[in-house]
Amino acid sequence: MKKINFSAGPSILPEQTIEETAKAILDFNGSTLSLMEVSHRGKDFIAVMDETVALFKELLNIPEGYSVILLGGGASLQFCMIPFNLLEKKAAYLNTGTWASKAEKEAKLFGEVVEVASSKPDNFTYIPKDYTIPADADYFHITTNNTIFGTEILTDLDSPVPLVADMSSDIFSRVIDVSKYALIYGGAQKNLAPAGVTFVIIKDEILGKVSRQIPTMLDYRVHIENGSMFNTPPVVPVYAAMQTLRWLKANGGVPAMEKVNKEKAELLYTEIDRNPLFVGTAAKEDRSRMNVCFVMAEGYKELEADFLKFASGKGLDGLKGHRSVGGFRASIYNAMPLSGVQALVDAMKEFEKNNAK
Ligand SMILES: *Cc1c(COP(=O)(O)O)cnc(C)c1O
């Protein structure tokens, strides 16, 4: 039985991405050489890099004046690279979860950090909405999808200062207006490719404003000037990302993804709200369409391990919640088909039949 992968990350990828990357690892473009052993400066790989960047721009409708770069180091390296390049005096952060907290911690190494609001006292179950962004901040940092706690900012916020967003776990999942952001970044391993490549979309005019010296490898301008080839890029993950973006384009692009993602999330949350054995953990208005967190309801707490085992027996893999939330987390990224979510809903109904008091 082929398992259905609900893991939060690394996570499910389109079959096409895995198959085409596997083929290229054995024989890249009919060269008889592996994608893993060819020069990244050869024309065939440069074409891969160019197409990947072009697809980013096309699928996200990225306006003129922005660059797309593909780097190593994960989203976590961006936590320090962003303030290194952008923070001169003061930056504002919205604290909505573990990743947001980690980003904020790094910024403190470079200047004053104003935490405009935090939902930490409520275990990050909601997105704070009532706060003021200091008008003299160099930028305002948000995490659009909180992978661990299952909350998501589903609109493009207005900000009086450059808006910086960690979109590691919801990039390409809904239509966004890139012009409202100064910088968007994320690790690939949630919605795009295997771990190893990190995307950064930057408005060029925000760079070059800090007075500190920036080490070459941490300077966005170096990577922009060198077309993400200043040093050896992670070629296999970049190739896989290109395949995912081709798949996305062939399937109607981001608007089509958004439509299915809404259907999937609606299907699962409706079942969580209906089924007396389960209860959602995130505030309803802030529920993530990518990571659905839920626990056993009062009176059924002792059945947690049983449900995981039951689901696993049906091939539903990776449902265990993060240790800071407990219970279950169903990650239903772009590559998860509606039928996968339906299989989980069916399992929840059957488990209810077997166990309801
Ligand atoms: C997974 C994740 C990260 C960390 O990504 P790495 O590539 O492992 O550094 C950061 N932010 C968010 C929102 C994530 O989901």
The ligand as a MOL file (V3000), in Angstrom:
LIG
                    3D

  0  0  0     0  0            999 V3000
M  V30 BEGIN CTAB
M  V30 COUNTS 15 15 0 0 0
M  V30 BEGIN ATOM
M  V30 1 C 10.3230 24.6390 8.3640 0
M  V30 2 C 10.2630 26.0790 8.5740 0
M  V30 3 C 11.4280 26.8590 8.7980 0
M  V30 4 C 12.8050 26.2580 8.8880 0
M  V30 5 O 13.2570 25.9080 7.6430 0
M  V30 6 P 14.7490 25.3390 7.4270 0
M  V30 7 O 14.8350 25.3190 5.9430 0
M  V30 8 O 14.7680 23.9770 8.0580 0
M  V30 9 O 15.7060 26.2540 8.0590 0
M  V30 10 C 11.2750 28.2130 8.9440 0
M  V30 11 N 10.0750 28.8020 8.8920 0
M  V30 12 C 8.9370 28.0910 8.6880 0
M  V30 13 C 7.6190 28.7990 8.6370 0
M  V30 14 C 8.9980 26.7110 8.5360 0
M  V30 15 O 7.8820 26.0000 8.3370 0
M  V30 END ATOM
M  V30 BEGIN BOND
M  V30 1 1 1 2
M  V30 2 1 2 3
M  V30 3 2 2 14
M  V30 4 1 3 4
M  V30 5 2 3 10
M  V30 6 1 4 5
M  V30 7 1 5 6
M  V30 8 2 6 7
M  V30 9 1 6 8
M  V30 10 1 6 9
M  V30 11 1 10 11
M  V30 12 2 11 12
M  V30 13 1 12 13
M  V30 14 1 12 14
M  V30 15 1 14 15
M  V30 END BOND
M  V30 END CTAB
M  END
